[in-house]
Amino acid sequence: MSAPTAQIHPAPPNLTQREKNTVVLGSMLALFLSALDQTIVATALPSIAADLGDFQLIAWVVTAYLLTSTTATPVLGKLSDLYGRRAIIHLCLAIFLVGSVLCSLAPSMLVLILARALQGIGGGGMITMVQTIVADVVSPRERGRYSGYFSAVWAGSALLGPTLGGLLTHYASWPWIFWINLPLGLLSFVIVERVLKRLPKVTRPARIDWFSILCFAASATALLLSLTWGGVRFSWGSLPVLAAIGGALVLGLVFLLRQRRAAEPIIPPHFFADSVVGPLLLSIFLIFGSYLAVSVLTPTFLQVALDVPSSGVGLLMIPMMLATTVSAGLAGRWVSRVGHYKRPPLIGLPVAILSLLGVAALAAFDQPASPGLMAALLALVGLGIGPIFPITMVAAQNAVQRRDLGAVGGSIGFSRALGGAVATAAGSTLVLRLIALWLPGTEGLSGLEDLARHPLDAAGRAAVSDSFAVLYLTVAVIITIGLAFFIRVEARPLAGPEALRPPPEAAPKPAE
């Protein structure tokens, strides 16, 4: 990118509390839409495959959205720093709604997958934009409380998505899981538009380095594809997986080299040298990845090792999600009250680590563990990890200038998503490898979904339990490393409302 001709970031207007609440409400609705579309599709997949055919492509309906939403997050965050939040949130919402319409009208599986990829670009951008817009109008000290609200939206979408998708598919038809986005998206637009008009326009004309964006998008997509394929569709040593990993490394290196010379980098290199942002990026990569791996893989453990019916697995996971939401909200409020952010994760993460060690110990017992006791321990895991989620964003936004709010929000979001993809793929591979080693006859399993359909006797379930015990122990170690990185985060006081005021004019020099 060439050097920008101007770098003007006017201070936001003095908004009333009612106007701030309006921005937060509209932002939460937009975030809910984006998060909901990651979960609402799952229960509709059989009906979609029955109508459109090409069942072998059905997994791409979910994967396409995740690939593009993860890749778009840092790019659109940076563009909002250059061209303003209002323009980019409009763009994201328009892309998301157009993608939703195309999904609803898709005549074939291939068209649906392409439409989901388009929808993911808008959805990924909205995830970054809603938190950045709130950061524009709310002081760092107040952001903790609102970040807790966003955590509640994530949890609500995870719980509501599959249920709502099932109801719409059963009582209407599967296209309605996409049509429902239109009224909700337009409502979000109407709610925030009046206040967004009052936000000052950003004047930072700069030439975008589209080649860097292309390299980043291709590198991230190749890496995520390798994680999606590895151990499921292809073996980890197969040519497609190795080619994807190699392409990701080469394109990623080209991207990093260009970022060092760019005037307006997508992920500014100085983030990694910052004593707050750098350790936070590493910490959230490890901790959120571990949390997502536990959330995604544990249902298989409950169903296969503990013989819990599929209808009861979801109920046993609810306490973990609710505990995560509650502790995230409480931590956000505590931070807003005291103005410091390190203590809640420093208290919570050791609780999560000890609880995971307890889960591992129960899984390793010769006798089957009680599903209720496992759910209680998993709830403690969620309770301990919850505070890190709002505090990561609050601390990172507090550490950068207003000109970099979009970039740092996108960087945190990308680190979380990439950590989740890496940890889930690695955890699944670890469990499958251990089961194949300890349970003869299971070498041909392509994924944990196949394991749930594989008839097992008591010895087989014990081998599965032992495999998951190793997984939970490994996750506890990884979270411990994440805690070590978080301890390195510099504790900076959170700025109050004065952070939103324009800097004072320089005093004129006295005449000589």
C-alpha positions, 0 to 999 in steps of 0.5 A: 500500500502507498502511504496514506495522504491523510490520517484523520480519525475525528473523535466520536460525537457525544452520544446519550446513553439511549443512543449508545444502547441503540447502537449496542442493540442493533450490533447485538442483532447483527452479531446474532445473525452472523453467529446463528448462521454457523449453527442453524444449518446443521439440523436442515442438512438432511432435508437440503440433501434430499431436495438438492442431491449431491449428498457427498458435498453436504459438508461444504454447506457448513465448511464454505461459510466457516472458511470465508467468514474466518478469512474475511474477518481481519480484512474487513476490520482493516478496511473499516479503519480506512473507510469508516465503520458505516460504509463497511457495516453496510457492505457486510450486511448487504453481502450477507443478505444477498447471500441469504437470498441466493441460498434460499433460491439455490437450485443445486448443491453447488450454487448453495455452497457458493452462496454460503461462501458469499454469505460467510464474507458478510457474516465474518465482517459483521462479527468484527464490525459490531464490536468495533462500532461499539468500541467507537462510541463506548470508552474502554472501561465501559466495553467490558460490560458490553462484551459480556452481552456479546458473549451471551449472544454467542451462547444464545445462537449456539443453543437456539440455532439447531432448534430453530433450524429444525423447527423451520425445516419441519414446519415450513421448508429449509429455505426459510432458515435463510429467508429469516435473515432478511427481516432480522438484517433489515431491522438491525440496519434500521436500528443502528443507521440513525446513530451511525450517521452521527459517527464522524467520517474517517478520512484516510485515503490509501491504496489497498494492496489487493495482492496482499489480501489475495495472498492472505485469503488464499493462505488462510483458505488453504490452511483451513482446507488442510485442517478440514480434509486431514484425517477425514476425507484424506489421510494427513500424509496424502498429496491434497493435504500436504499440497494445501499445507505447503500452499498455505505456508508459501502464500503466508510467507509472501503475505508476511513479507509484504506486510512488513513494507505496507503502509497500511498492513491488514494485521500490523506487525507492531501488534505482535511486538506490543506487550498487550496485543502480542501475548493476547493473540497467542493466548486466545489462539490456545485457549479458545481453540482448546475450549472449542475442541472440548465443546465439539468433541465431548458430545461424541465422548458422552454418546460413545463412551458413556452411552448417553442417548443422542437426545440427551447429549445436548442437554448435558452440554448446556451447563458448560455453555451457560456457565461460560456466558455467566462468567463472561458477563460477570467478568465484563461487569467487574472490569467496567467497575474497577478499570483493570482486566487481568484478575478474572482470567487469572482466577478462572483459568486455573479453575478450568485447568483443574476441572479438565484434569478432573474430567480426564481422571473420570474418563480414565477410570475403569468404571464408566463415569456419571454423565451428571458429574461430567456435565458438572465438571464441564460447567466448571471448565466453562466457568473458568474459561468464560472471563478470557473472552470479553477481556481479550477484546477489551484489553486489545482495543484499550492498547491501540489507537482509535485508528487501529480498532478495526484491525485489532478486532479483526486480528483477535477474531482471526486468532480465535477462529484459527485456534478453534480450527487447528485445535478441533482438527488436532483433537479429533486426529489425536482421539482417532489415532489413539482409538485405532491403536487401542481398539483393533478394527477401527483403523478405517474410521474417517471421523468421530461421526463414524465412531458414534455409529460403530457398535462397541462392547464394554472394552471398546467403550473403555478404550474410547474413554482412555483416548478422550482422557488423553485429549482432556489432559492435553487440553489442560496442558495447552490452556496452561500454556495459554495462561502463561502467555496471558500472565505476560500481558501488561496490565494497563488501566482502562481509559474512561470517557476521556478516551473518546474526547478529541486531543487538545489543540497544541498551544501556539508558540509565543512570538519571538 
